[in-house]
Amino acid sequence: MGLGVRWTLHGDGRTPAPGAVVAPDERLSWPRTAGLGAQHVVAMFGASFVSPVLMGLDPNLAIMMSGVATILFLLATRGRIPSYLGCSLSFVGVAAVIRAQGGDSAAVTGAIFVVGAALFLSGLAVRRFGARIIHAAMPPVVTGAVVMLIGFNLAPVTASTYWPQDQWTALLTMLFTGLAVVCLRGFWSRVAIFLGLLFGYALSWALDRIFGKIHSVNGGPQAVDHWRLDLSGVGKADWIGLPSLHGPSFGWSAALVALPVVIALIAENAGHVKAVGEMTGDPLDDQLGTAISADGAATMLSTAVGGPANTTYSENIGVMAATRVYSTAAYWAAACFALLFGICPKFGAVVAAVPGGVLGGITVILYGMIGLLGAQIWVHNKVDLRNPLNLVPIAAGVIIGVGGVSLKVSKNFELNGIALGTIVVLTGYHALRFLAPPHLKRQEPLLDEGTSGYDGLSAEDARDGGEPDGDGTAPRRPGA
């Protein structure tokens, strides 16, 4: 069995015939394949820029390790699942909590490494026993709640850290990004976050030229005079050089904060694998465990050297739906481009210079969309919130997670926020289900059937070229 690195030329290698698709084991001419790879890099840039910046990690290393992670994923799945692994936004809240508790970048990456290991083992379990074992522990009612509290837990980060740095830039960036997400179509809608970053970048530069420095907080408690866009670090950065590396450090409190994200990543992988299988016409249910394990292994590799977690990206799945080119050769090209960007410190300095006000405008939308993905999971799986068996643990867990409620277990150990909310949802649901009368219990849809639709498209929509006809149920979610 090969590693999926041999491709046959599709047709004349130029343009697919009307109605035809380029299969994962096919490719167009190498120049066109390289162009498609570059398009995939642009599609993942927006969220991959934002993720390491928000977590306080090196963006150069993050981009480089996304290329490494993609290569590892393609080899592990033997070229059957065309997908790009970019920097996961699911851990932004985790990083914020760990840093608020006094943790540094090593503590953040150590906690995420533990999640990667748990995800890897979960994938092995799915390969051995099937997806039903995950569904038994994490039905859609639980998965949706955990995803929701992870997203909404980030609201204070935007409100207290980014938005106050430049409220008017934040507001205008939010409006532009929202218009781009809603009004643009096709490829441009897939890169709306990236366009929002560019808009905010240009706006900050213009406001500096017109009004001079702004008096506001700038990452500290006191308001100071500062430029909205400080490019001083860009001029000092080299064109070629390796990103900075560091090893992870491990602690129980940080790991417990991060572990709930495993639930979100499993649901995300299940939805993406199902969507790709529907688009390519190749049922991939047998590959779900492999995909989850590969995602976990890629995250462990990235965090072992100081990078963020990586996960499959819906933006890139959207590019495939729009172009009907599912060739894994394009993803190999994208991974190589990412590696090249990773060894350019000047590129990382440009990313690191993104103004706080710009991040404020983008994260208002982005964090909300992450949280509402939980509601999408409920809707897609017809979770009945009128049933108190579902409603009570969700209500308690989400409020605990979003509000930052804490539970002091001992002098040196405390549960709060995401970790405590997830424990309440997970244990509360199963305990209440065990005690509930029979009429409150009902069979949930199996995880094998997919926990989230893709990008607002039904399977028929995806095969028809990526435009919804009104029968899809799932909203688009940048950055997975």
N, C-alpha and C positions, 0 to 999 in steps of 0.2 A: 504494500500500500504506500503510495507516494506521499510527499509532503505538500502537494498542491502548488508546486512552483513550475509546472509545465502548462502552457496554454496553447491552444490552437487558434489560428488566425480566423476571425469572424468575417466571412465574405471577402470583400476586397480590402478589408482593413481600414476603410474610410468611414462610411456611414452605414448603420444598420438599415436593412430594408424596412419599408413601412410595416408596422405591426410586429417586427422582429425585436428580440432582446439579445443582448450579449451576455451569455451565461458566465457563471463564476470561473469556469475553466477555459474560457475564450478570452480573446483580447482584440483590440483594434491595433493599428500600427503603433509602434513605440512612441513616435512624437505625439500622437493623439492620446495615447495612454498616459504619457507624462503630463499632458494638459489636463486630463481628467484628474490625475493625482493632485495637481496644483489646485484644482477646483475643490477637491475634498479638504485640502489644507485650509483654504480660505473659509470653508463651511464650518470647520471646527475652531477657527481662530477666536471668535468672540468669547465663547464660554471658556476656552482654554487660556485666554488672556486673563479673564476675570478671576478664575478659580485660584491660581497660585497667589495672585496679588492679594485677594481677600484673606487667604490663609497665612500670609506672611512668608511664603516660600519663593524660591528662585524661579522666575518664569522661564528663563533659558533652560534650566534643568527639567522643568515641567514639560516643555515642548519636546525636548530631546527624548525624554523617557516615554512620552506618548508615542513617538515613532518606534521605540524599542518594544513597547507593550503591544502595538499593532502587529509587528512582525511575529512576536511570540504567539499572539492569538491566532494569526493566520496559519502558523505552523502547527499549533495544537489542534486546530479544527481541520487541518489538512485541506485548506482552501475551499471548504464547503460553505462557510459563513462569511460572506464579504462584509466587513465591518471595520470601522475605525475606533480605536480606544483612545479617547481624549481624557483630559483632567476632569475628575468628577466634582460637581458642585455639591453633592450630597454631604460632604464633610466640612463645608464652610462653617456651619453652626457648631460642629464639634470642635474645630480649631479655635473658634471664638471663646467657647466655654473653657477649653484647656488653658488658653492664654490668660483668661480672666482669673483662673485659679493659680496663676504664677508659672505655668508651663512654658517652655521654649519650643523652638522648631523641632528639636530632637524628640521632645515629648509628644508633639503633634504627629510626627511621622511614625513614632513607635506605636501610638494608639491605632493609627490607620493600618500599620503592618499587622497588628493583631486581627483587625477586621478582614484583611486580605487572607490571612491564614484560615479564619473561620469560613470565608467564602470559598476558598479552595477545598476545604473538607466537606462543605455542603455540596459542592459540585460532584465530589467523589461519591457521596451518599446518593445523590440523584442518579448517577450512572449505575449504581448498584441496585437501588430499590425503586427507582422511578420517582417522578415529581409528586406523587401522592403523599409521600412522607413529609414533604415541605408543606403541602396544603393542609395536612392534618394539624400541623403546629401553627401555621400562619395563613389562615383563610383570608379572603379579600377584606373582610371587615377589620381584621387586625392590620393587614398590610396597608390599607388605605389610611388608617388612623396614624400609623407610625410615619408614613410619608408626609402626612399633613403636619404633624407636630414638628418634624424636622425642618420643614420649610418655614412655618410660621414662627418657630423659635428664633429665627434670624431677624425678625422685625426690629427689635431693639438695636441691633448692630447698625442698620440703616439709619434709624431715627436719631441715635446718639453719636455715631462715629462719622458717617459719610455726609449725610444731608446737611448738618450744620456748617460744614466747611465752605459751602457755597450754595445756598438754597436756590438761588435763581437759575444757576447753571444746572443744578439737579432737576429743577422743575422742567426746564426747557428740554433737557436730555430725556427725561421721562416721557414727555409729550411726543418728541420725535421718535423715540424707540417704539412707543405704543402705536403710532401711526405706521411705522415701518412694518411692525409685526402684522397689523391688520390689513393695511392697504396694498402692500407689495405682494407680488405673486411669484410663483416658481422659485428659481434659485435665490432671488433677492430676498424673499421672505425667510429663507433658511438662514441668511446671514444678517438678520435684523439687529441682533445684539452687536455684531461687529460694526455695522453701520452706525448704531447708536454711539459706540465708542469713538468712531471717527468724527461724528458730529460734535460730541462733547469736547473732544480734543481741540478741534478747530474753533469752537465757540470760546473755550477757555483762553486760547491764544489771542483771539480777537478782543475779548474783554480786558485782558492784560494790556494790550496796545492802546485801548480806548480809555480805560478808567484807572490803569495802574494797579498797584497791589491791593489786595483785599484784606480787611481786618476781621479775622475769624479764627476759630480753633483750627489747628493743623496737625492732628494726631495727638495732641496733648490737651490738658484741661483748660489752659489759658488761651485767650484770643491774642493773636499776634498778627503783624503785617507780613504778608507772604504773597508770592506770585501764585496764581492759580495753576499755571503750567510751568514747572521748573525743569528745564532741559539741561541743566548744568552737568548732570551725570552722564548724559549721552555723549557730550564732547570728550569726556575723559575715558570713556569705555573703548576697549580695543575692538577691532573688526573680527579677529579670530582668537578664540581661547575657549578652554573647557569651563563649563559652569562649576560653581562651588558645590562640593559634596560634603555630606555629614552623615554619621550613623544615627540610628534611632535610639531612644531610651525608653524604658518600659516602666509603667506604673499602673496599679490596679484602678485607681480613680479615673485616670485618663482612658484606659481601655474600656471601662464600663460606660463612659460617656459615648464612646465611638461605636460599640458593638451593635446598638439598635440599627445602624445604617445597613447592616447585613440584610435585614428584611427588605429594605428599599432596593438594594442592589439585586437581590434574587428576583424580585418582582419585575424590575427593569430588564434584566437579562431575558426572563421568560417572554415578556412582551416583544422585545426586539427580535429574538430568535424566531418567534411565531410570525412576525411581520415579514422578515426576510424570507422565510420559507414560503409564505403566501405569494410574495412578489416573484420569486425565482421559480416557483412551481416545484420545488424540491422539499418535501416534508422534512423538517429538521428536528422533530421531537426527540429522536435518538441522540441528537447532538447537544441538548440542553445542558446536561451535566458537564459535558466537555467544555462548553462555552462558559459556564459558571466557574469551573475550576481554572480555566485559562485566564479569566478576569481576575480571580483571586491571586494566581501566580504572578500576573503582570503587576498587580498592586503591591505585592510583597517585594518584587524586584525593584520597583520604583522607590518605595519608601525606605528600602535598605540603604539607598545612597542619598536620601534626603529629598526625594521628589514626592508629589502628591499621589493619591489613588487614581486609577484609570478605569474607565467604563465605556461600554458601547455608546455611540453618539447618534441620537435621532436625527440631527442635522444631516449627517452623512447618509443615513438611510433615506432621507428625503431627497438628496441629490440623486441617488440611484433610482428612486421612483420617478423623478422628473426626466432623467436621461435614458432610462431603461438599459443602462450599462451596469451590469452586476459583476464585472470582471474583477477578480482579486488582484490582478496585475496593477490596476489603478491604485489599489490600497498599498501595494508595495511601493509604488512611486510616491504616494503621499507620505509614507513612513520615511522614505529617504529624504524628502524635502524637509520634514520635521527635524530629522537628525542634523541637517545642514543649518537650520535656524538655531538649533540648540547650541552650536559652537560659535555663535556670533554674539558676543557680549553687548555690542551696540544695540542689537535688536532687543535684548532683555532690558537695557536701560530705557529704551523708548516705552516698553510695556510698563516698567516700574514707575514711569513718570505720569501715568494716567491720573488726572486730578481727582481729589476726593469727591468734589461735587458731581463729577461725571459718574463715579461709582455709585453715588447716592441715587441718581436718577435711574440708573440701570437696575440696581438691586431692588428698588421698590417693585418693579415689574417681575424681575427674575425670581426673587424669593417668594413672591406671591404665587407665581406659576408653579414653583416646586411644591408649595403647600397644596395648591388646588389639584395637583396630580393625584393626591390622595382621594379627593372627591371624585375625580375621574374614575379611579379604580372602583369606588363604590357604585357609581352609576353604571359602569360597564358590566359589573357583575351583579347588578340588581340587588344590592344590599338594602334590606328593609330597616330603615332607621326608626320606624314606628314600633319595632320589636324591642322591648326593654333589654333583652339579652344582648342586643347589639348596641343600643343607645347608651346604657349606663357606663360600661367600661370605656367607650369612646369618649363620652363627655368628660369623665374624670381624667383620663389620660391626656387628652388634648389640652385641657386647661392647665394641668400640671406642667406639661411640656412647653406650652407657649408662655405661661406666666412665670416660669422659673421657680416653681415651688420646690422646696428642699426638704429632705428628711435626714436628720443627723443620726447615723447609726452608732457611731462611737466618737471619741474625741478626735480621732484622726481620719475618720471615714464618713463621707456624706454623699447621699444620692440626691440629684436634682435635675431639673429640666428634662432634656431628651431621655436620659437614662431612666429616671424615675417614671416619666410618662409612659415609656415603652413597657416597663415592667408592669405598671398598673393595667395597661391595655391587654397585654399578653396573658398575664396570670389571671386578671380579672375576668376576661372573656371565658377562659377555659374553666375556671372555678365556677362561674355562674352557669355555664353550659352544663356542667356536671350536676348542679343542684336544681336547675330549672325544670319546670313541668314539661311534659312531652310536647304540648301544643306550641311552645315557644321555640322548639328546635326544628330546623329544616335543613335539607341537604344544600350545601353551597356548591357553586360551580368549581370544577377542578382546576388547579393551576395549569394542568396540561393544556387546557383550552385557552390559555393566555390571560394575563391579568390586566393588560392594558392594550387598547387599540393603538394603531400607529398613526400619529400625526393627523388625526381627524379623518382618516381614510378607511373605508372598508377594504377588504381584500380585492374586491372588484375594482374599486377606485385606484388602488395601487397598481394593479395590472393595466389599467387603462391610461396610465401616464401620470398619476399623482394628483389629479384635481378632484376634490370631493364633489359628490353629486347629491349630498344631503343625507346619506344614510350612514355616515360615520358617526362615531360617538365620542372620540377622544380628541382633546385639544392638543395643539402642537406644544412641545415643551423643549426649549433650547437647553443644551448641556446635560444632559442626563447624568 
